[in-house]
Amino acid sequence: SGNALSFVMQYEHREFLDSLEHLATKVGLSLPETSQQQEQVSRKPLYDILEEAALFFEQQLQLSAQRDKAHAYLTKRGLDTQTIKDWRIGYAPAGWDNLYKTFASHPEKIKLLQDVGLIVHNEQRDSYYDAMRDRVIFPIRDSRGRVIAFGGRVLDDSKPKYLNSPESPIFHKGEELYGFYESKQAKQSLTKVMVVEGYLDVIAVHQAGFPFAVATLGTATSTTHIERIFKSVPEVVFCFDGDNAGQKAAWRALESALPALKEGVSAQFLFLPNDHDPDSLIKEHGAESFANTLKEGLSLADFLFNQLTTDLRLDSLEGKSRLASLAKPLIEKVPVGVYRQLLWQRLSQLTGLDEQALKAAMPIKTVSNENEQTTSQKSISTNTTTLPKLIPRPKQSFRGLDGIISAQDWAIQILIQNPNYAQKLDYQTLSKELLSENSLLINLIHFFQENPNISIPATLGAWAGDTEEGKKIRALINSPSFSTEKESEQTLLYLITQLKIDMAEYHRKNATGLKAISEWRKRIKELEQIKNSIGKSLS
């Protein structure tokens, strides 16, 4: 049952307004303009210039004198000619101003290219240069197939390896999914979407005959992403590497998925063999092996409770109590309905308590509780340390920090995500070299030295309760994203050195006598040299 509009939305995977416009065009009707449509008209020049840029990059892949290395890279990655054409892959040649020169005679287009981040103006020299240079270019398309941004992959060892267009009036990284449009265009009916980690994974999976892969654009998978997927299909599969980083990313995806769960939808978690991503797995073992791997995913409920029960003894009262305290806030993120009720039943089976007893033992969420939490989160941002630009900032600050994070809080975030780092730190020495206000960091170092392989949920359990420390850890649990483990470990050392400097500065200011002041100044100088040395390795 249904009507033409619901049919188009369901079988062509179009959104409501797009479906309405599509049907109106088919029968020769014009729709009254909404404010959203008027806004689209005002943004049309941006879509137009991005389309022109996409054509430029496509042409350069065919015509540039430097095209051979781009073709060699794409061939090495196993992409065939039809795939390159279908995905509109292009090339930005080496050189500072190839794109700029192409449009230099049209000042209005140069302004538009600046607005979408493809051309940058150097104010000191009053000159322009291309943002994308010597990169394979991947156009990012919206649900209607319009180019809204680009991703670029460098062809040498320079950094960053991947570069995305900045946000613009028509491109919001936290909402878009690379490959979503292409998945909807697939000939076979789309029943699920698989979230993978990068452009080439998306393309490789599609090329191998699985036209339902998408990827986020340099951000973690958000609830907004998942809600958008569930508007088109009933199932999402999160595909991750099987290593420690993959487990952490999967847990963050699970937390984002919980508020989007409702009747009729499901989420699966798929972990690939170690040292494999979808692209390499398909290349090494073939499409059939990948198809078999797809059958091995864990349901969200299985993954949730597997993670929560790691390091817990469910044959003890303490273990069952801790599981209940860990699971409660997560279950409460799920909208009221059958799925939430089933999670309560699962928790009841694991703890041996009936559902009513579990719910009665849990504090009811009130407005005052929310206000208290907001206050505690805001208090975290006090005594912040301004970090130099050479240190990579978190891509997303936790709520209440307004984009600023203290040295201690950032160090705690890294340590929670990488408890094994604590093994290289001297707990006894640090307990003497850091201020008393850094006690949570010191205690966590000691805790992780004794529990180096503990999971994030188990860490939450160990610091459960309504204490200030427990609140802070819960607020800090979403760690900043780093490109490599080396970077995050070096950043941790940098931050701890900064905290040592803070301690030394405190002693210098409170020292009496020239000798004591001189010794503390010498110590500060030594620490600054250590910090600068670490900083150079991160720049």
Beta strands, then each sheet from edge to edge (+ up, - down):
strand 1: 90-92
strand 2: 119-122
strand 3: 127-130
strand 4: 135-141
strand 5: 147-154
strand 6: 162-164
strand 7: 192-196
strand 8: 213-215
strand 9: 235-240
strand 10: 266-271
strand 11: 298-299
sheet 1: 1+ 4- 5+ 6-
sheet 2: 2+ 3-
sheet 3: 8+ 7+ 9+ 10+ 11-
end
